[in-house]
């Protein structure tokens, strides 16, 4: 720890419980009370170093017995700081350290112990030590800033807090041993580099643990300075998360069972400190903070901020991340019992997050809709399209997970399933299977409600296995089954031709599908028969394609053989030409 010795005398003062007295032959003529302590001193040393003490002594002296007594209850740092100021006045030896220099400097300013009043006064010596020995070092700066807490208002007034914070911010940005690096110009004038250095080969999180010891107001100001200096927002976000994880002691309940307001306020402040740049805070961390915000009954602004941040980068989440527990249960204060409150997961906030993602990527989802039949969607923001598709798959997985919830009502499930536009899904299999599971666990739904859920599925984007499952699914409305069979018939006609398709599956079943007569296929046996006949056309198509490939290969082989023979004939004739010319010359 940096130290500086001031004064040379020793043994002048001694403490007897709460009484400070001088060990001199001359009796004290002034008594100064500071809080619970009384200092028995002499007028001359005090008046020689402090104009404030000179004025107070003159004001409180009694002419008849030349003795005075007054209080200094408002002096920064209390009796401890005043003790050092008095020792300075008497020339008593003491040490300035990073832990006491700020309170002593505040006391010196309070007593106006400046250079104009006396050369080498306490203010100048304390400021030199602070600037040259303390603020030039990271650990000493942290210690000095922590010592500002008991005298915060006065330290703020004389600008010591700002100097300490700026020292720390510079060291975080440019390196912990120095201020911004400087370089001389051609004429010798020194200019500081404008841009922050990228410190290579160092642990960028080295400062997190030290600053976590700061109070919340000081930590907030430090984070603000780092942002103003252009420090890496991802590193700032890591520091905020580190501070939150270290400072908050966990859930603490008061006697009424309500979460302590201090923890809720701390969380709200942490959320406000997180950098606004997208992606700098991990989505998993944001979702964890969201769960805690709901647990602490945080403000709507805090919860909304987290939901927006998560929605902006929802594609980075996993299914486990979205399983936010429902903490707004009926036993918690200010919440009435309801079916939603009995659910295991908080689905309302997840729905808001999904809607936030869709809103931010609205143009991308529209592009996806425009390109759903395009053979080359890579030309239109493939990265963004992949992100939307990833979220659509994630939402389908979430729907599958929550579909077994007994307390998940129809409107809630319908809203969640419809939050992602159908065009964002390249396949609707997962969405269909999630709806099927929901129908299995909620058998009391009406036919109209079932149809409304099935309308969310684009049947044209179902796989062959999913289509078969639909055709044989007795939980679905028959209108939906007929629709799938009708789509298969259209595919069949487009690939085989109308007459071939009718011949393959039969005119009666073709008519059933085209007219959507539900009562004519109202049993699983006839559905199975119909599906098997429709399946034949797929095998037929595959066989036709294989035959075409074989015919093309055979034709190509035949053409190659003819070409090879022609080339060999040309070579043979060419070889014969020189021999014929030689025979003619001999003749």
SVG drawing of the C-alpha trace seen along z (x, -y; Angstrom):
<svg xmlns="http://www.w3.org/2000/svg" viewBox="-72 -40 83 91">
<polyline fill="none" stroke="black" stroke-width="0.4" points="0.0,0.0 1.3,-3.5 2.1,-5.7 3.5,-9.1 4.9,-10.3 4.0,-13.8 5.5,-15.5 8.4,-14.4 7.4,-14.7 6.1,-11.8 4.3,-11.4 2.6,-14.7 -1.0,-13.4 -2.5,-10.6 -6.1,-9.3 -7.9,-8.6 -11.2,-7.0 -12.8,-9.9 -10.4,-12.6 -7.5,-13.7 -4.9,-15.7 -1.4,-17.2 1.6,-16.0 3.0,-19.5 3.7,-21.6 1.5,-24.3 -2.1,-23.8 -4.8,-23.7 -6.7,-26.9 -9.2,-25.5 -11.5,-22.5 -13.1,-21.3 -15.8,-18.6 -16.2,-16.3 -19.0,-13.9 -18.3,-11.9 -14.6,-13.0 -13.1,-16.1 -9.8,-17.6 -7.9,-19.6 -5.6,-21.8 -3.8,-25.1 -5.0,-28.1 -1.7,-29.1 -0.9,-25.9 -4.5,-25.6 -4.9,-29.3 -1.5,-29.1 -2.7,-26.4 -6.5,-26.9 -8.4,-30.2 -11.6,-28.4 -10.3,-27.4 -8.8,-30.9 -12.3,-32.4 -14.0,-29.9 -11.5,-30.5 -11.8,-34.2 -15.6,-34.0 -15.8,-31.6 -13.0,-33.0 -13.9,-34.6 -11.9,-37.7 -12.1,-37.1 -10.3,-33.8 -8.9,-33.5 -10.5,-30.1 -12.9,-28.8 -15.0,-25.8 -16.9,-24.9 -18.0,-21.9 -17.2,-20.6 -19.8,-18.0 -20.1,-18.5 -16.4,-18.0 -16.0,-15.2 -14.5,-12.0 -15.5,-12.9 -13.0,-12.7 -10.6,-10.4 -10.0,-12.9 -9.9,-15.8 -7.2,-14.0 -4.9,-13.9 -5.6,-17.6 -4.6,-18.5 -1.5,-16.3 -0.5,-18.2 -1.0,-21.5 1.3,-20.3 3.9,-18.6 3.0,-15.2 4.2,-12.3 1.4,-10.3 1.0,-8.5 -1.2,-9.3 -2.5,-6.1 -4.9,-5.3 -7.5,-4.4 -7.3,-7.7 -6.2,-10.3 -9.7,-11.1 -11.3,-11.7 -8.2,-13.7 -8.3,-15.8 -12.1,-16.5 -11.3,-17.6 -8.5,-19.8 -10.9,-21.4 -13.5,-21.9 -10.9,-23.7 -9.6,-25.6 -6.0,-24.5 -4.9,-25.8 -1.6,-26.9 -2.5,-30.6 -2.9,-30.6 0.3,-28.6 3.0,-27.1 3.0,-23.4 -0.4,-23.1 -2.4,-19.9 -4.5,-20.3 -1.6,-20.5 0.3,-17.6 -2.8,-15.3 -3.6,-16.2 -0.1,-15.5 -0.1,-12.1 -3.6,-11.3 -2.6,-12.2 1.0,-10.8 0.8,-7.7 -2.8,-6.6 -4.6,-7.4 -1.6,-6.0 -2.3,-2.5 -5.4,-0.3 -5.7,1.2 -4.9,-2.1 -7.6,-3.8 -10.1,-1.2 -9.2,-1.7 -9.4,-5.4 -12.8,-5.3 -14.2,-3.0 -12.9,-5.4 -15.1,-8.1 -18.3,-6.4 -18.3,-7.8 -17.6,-11.4 -19.3,-11.0 -21.1,-14.3 -18.0,-16.4 -15.7,-14.2 -18.1,-14.7 -18.1,-18.5 -14.2,-18.7 -14.3,-16.4 -12.4,-13.5 -15.0,-10.9 -14.9,-11.9 -11.1,-11.7 -11.1,-8.2 -13.8,-7.0 -12.0,-8.4 -8.8,-6.8 -10.5,-3.4 -12.3,-3.9 -9.0,-4.8 -7.3,-1.7 -10.0,0.6 -10.0,-0.8 -6.3,-1.4 -4.6,1.0 -4.6,1.1 -1.1,-0.5 -1.5,-3.7 -3.7,-6.4 -4.3,-6.5 -0.9,-6.0 0.6,-9.1 2.8,-9.8 4.8,-12.9 4.1,-14.8 6.8,-16.2 7.0,-19.5 7.3,-17.8 3.7,-18.4 2.2,-15.2 -1.2,-14.0 -3.2,-11.2 -4.5,-8.4 -8.2,-8.9 -9.2,-5.3 -9.1,-2.8 -6.4,-0.2 -7.3,3.5 -5.3,5.2 -4.0,8.4 -3.0,11.5 -4.8,10.3 -7.9,11.4 -10.4,8.7 -12.4,9.6 -9.6,8.9 -11.3,5.8 -14.8,7.3 -14.1,8.7 -12.5,5.4 -15.3,3.2 -18.0,5.5 -16.9,4.1 -18.2,0.7 -21.6,-0.6 -24.3,-0.6 -24.2,-4.4 -20.4,-4.3 -20.7,-1.2 -23.3,-2.8 -21.2,-5.9 -18.2,-3.7 -20.2,-1.7 -21.4,-5.0 -17.9,-6.3 -16.8,-3.1 -19.6,-3.4 -18.7,-7.0 -15.0,-6.0 -16.1,-3.4 -15.2,-0.4 -16.3,3.0 -20.0,3.4 -19.8,7.1 -17.1,6.7 -19.3,4.1 -22.3,6.5 -20.1,9.2 -19.1,6.8 -22.8,6.0 -23.7,9.6 -20.7,10.4 -21.7,7.5 -25.3,8.8 -24.3,12.4 -21.9,11.4 -23.8,8.6 -27.3,9.9 -27.6,12.4 -30.5,14.4 -34.1,14.4 -34.8,12.8 -38.3,12.4 -39.5,10.0 -42.1,10.8 -45.0,10.3 -43.7,12.7 -43.0,10.0 -39.6,9.9 -37.3,7.2 -37.5,4.0 -33.7,3.5 -33.2,6.6 -35.9,5.7 -34.4,2.2 -30.9,3.7 -32.2,6.0 -33.9,3.1 -30.7,1.1 -28.7,4.0 -31.1,4.4 -30.9,0.7 -27.1,0.8 -26.9,3.6 -25.6,2.3 -28.4,1.8 -26.3,3.4 -27.9,6.6 -26.1,9.8 -23.7,8.5 -25.6,10.1 -26.2,13.9 -29.8,14.8 -29.6,17.4 -28.5,14.7 -31.3,12.4 -33.9,15.2 -32.5,15.9 -32.8,12.3 -36.3,12.3 -37.2,15.2 -35.7,13.3 -37.6,10.1 -40.9,12.0 -39.9,13.5 -39.1,10.1 -42.2,8.5 -40.0,6.0 -41.4,3.0 -43.2,3.4 -40.5,1.3 -37.8,3.7 -39.7,6.8 -40.5,5.2 -36.9,4.2 -35.7,7.8 -38.5,9.2 -37.5,6.9 -33.8,7.8 -34.6,11.5 -37.0,11.1 -34.3,9.4 -32.0,12.4 -34.4,15.3 -32.7,17.4 -29.8,18.0 -32.2,19.6 -32.8,23.3 -36.0,25.0 -34.7,25.2 -34.2,21.4 -37.9,20.8 -39.2,22.9 -39.6,19.9 -41.3,21.0 -44.7,19.4 -44.0,17.4 -47.2,15.4 -49.2,18.1 -52.3,17.6 -50.5,17.7 -48.4,14.7 -49.6,11.2 -51.6,9.0 -52.4,11.9 -55.8,13.5 -56.2,17.2 -56.9,18.1 -56.3,21.0 -53.2,19.3 -51.7,18.9 -51.9,22.6 -49.7,23.4 -46.2,24.7 -44.6,22.2 -45.1,18.5 -46.4,18.6 -47.6,15.0 -44.1,13.6 -42.8,16.2 -45.6,15.1 -44.6,11.5 -41.0,12.4 -42.0,14.3 -44.2,11.4 -41.3,9.1 -39.1,11.3 -41.7,11.4 -42.1,7.6 -38.4,7.0 -38.1,9.5 -41.4,8.6 -39.7,7.8 -37.9,11.1 -41.0,13.1 -42.7,11.3 -39.7,12.1 -40.0,15.8 -43.6,15.7 -42.7,14.3 -39.9,16.8 -41.7,20.0 -41.9,21.3 -38.5,19.8 -35.9,22.4 -33.0,20.1 -33.9,18.2 -30.2,17.7 -30.4,14.6 -32.6,12.9 -30.9,12.6 -30.2,16.2 -28.8,15.6 -32.0,13.7 -34.2,16.4 -32.3,19.1 -32.7,17.1 -36.5,16.9 -36.7,20.6 -34.6,21.5 -37.1,19.6 -40.0,21.2 -38.6,24.6 -37.9,23.5 -41.4,22.3 -42.8,25.7 -40.6,27.5 -41.9,25.2 -45.5,26.0 -44.8,29.7 -43.4,29.3 -46.3,27.3 -49.1,29.1 -49.4,31.7 -50.2,28.9 -53.6,29.6 -54.1,25.9 -53.2,24.6 -56.4,23.2 -57.4,23.1 -56.9,19.4 -53.4,19.4 -52.2,22.4 -53.8,20.9 -52.1,17.6 -48.7,19.2 -49.1,21.5 -50.1,18.6 -47.4,16.2 -45.0,17.3 -46.4,16.8 -47.0,20.0 -44.6,18.8 -41.7,18.9 -41.9,22.7 -40.3,24.7 -42.1,27.8 -45.2,27.8 -44.7,31.3 -43.6,30.2 -46.5,27.7 -49.0,30.5 -47.6,33.0 -47.8,30.4 -51.4,29.7 -52.1,33.4 -50.6,33.9 -52.6,30.9 -55.8,32.5 -54.9,35.8 -54.6,34.1 -57.6,31.7 -60.3,34.0 -63.0,31.6 -62.4,29.2 -65.2,28.6 -65.0,29.4 -64.9,25.7 -61.9,25.3 -60.1,28.2 -60.7,26.8 -59.3,23.4 -56.1,25.0 -55.7,27.1 -56.1,23.9 -52.7,22.8 -51.1,25.8 -50.2,25.4 -51.1,28.9 -49.0,28.4 -45.9,28.3 -46.5,31.7 -44.2,34.6 -45.5,37.9 -45.5,39.5 -47.3,36.5 -49.9,36.6 -50.5,40.3 -50.8,39.5 -53.4,36.8 -55.4,39.2 -55.6,41.8 -56.1,39.4 -59.5,39.8 -59.0,36.9 -59.1,34.4 -62.2,33.0 -63.1,34.9 -63.0,31.7 -59.2,31.5 -58.7,35.1 -60.5,34.6 -58.4,31.5 -55.2,33.5 -56.5,36.2 -57.6,33.6 -54.1,32.1 -52.6,35.6 -55.1,36.1 -54.0,32.8 -50.3,33.9 -51.3,37.2 -53.1,35.6 -50.3,33.2 -47.7,36.0 -49.7,38.8 -52.5,37.0 -56.2,36.9 -57.2,40.2 -54.2,42.2 -54.8,41.0 -58.5,41.9 -57.7,45.3 -55.1,45.8 -57.3,45.0 -60.7,45.5 -63.5,43.1 -65.5,43.5 -62.8,42.5 -61.8,39.7 -65.3,38.3 -65.3,38.6 -62.3,36.5 -63.2,33.8 -66.7,33.3 -65.4,33.5 -68.3,35.7 -67.4,36.4 -69.8,39.2 -68.5,41.4 -65.1,41.8 -66.1,41.8 -64.1,44.8 -60.4,45.6 -60.6,48.6 -61.7,46.7 -59.1,43.9 -56.4,46.6 -57.6,48.0 -57.7,44.6 -54.3,43.7 -52.7,46.9 -54.1,46.2 -52.8,42.7 -49.4,44.1 -49.2,46.2 -48.7,43.2 -45.5,42.3 -44.1,45.8 -45.3,45.5 -43.6,42.2 -40.4,43.5 -40.4,46.5 -41.0,44.2 -38.1,42.0 -35.8,45.0 -36.8,46.3 -36.1,43.0 -32.7,42.9 -31.9,46.3 -33.1,45.4 -31.0,42.3 -27.9,44.3 -28.5,46.9 -28.9,44.2 -25.7,42.4 -23.8,45.7 -25.1,46.4 -24.0,42.9 -20.6,43.4 -20.1,46.7 -21.0,45.3 -18.7,42.3 -15.9,44.6 -16.2,46.8 -16.2,43.8 -13.0,42.5 -11.3,45.9 -12.2,46.1 -10.6,42.7 -7.4,43.7 -7.2,46.8 -7.6,44.9 -5.0,42.3 -2.4,45.0 -2.9,46.4 -2.1,43.2 1.7,43.1 2.1,46.7 0.2,46.0 2.3,43.0 5.5,45.0 4.3,47.8 3.6,45.2 7.1,43.8 8.7,47.2 6.7,47.9"/>
</svg>
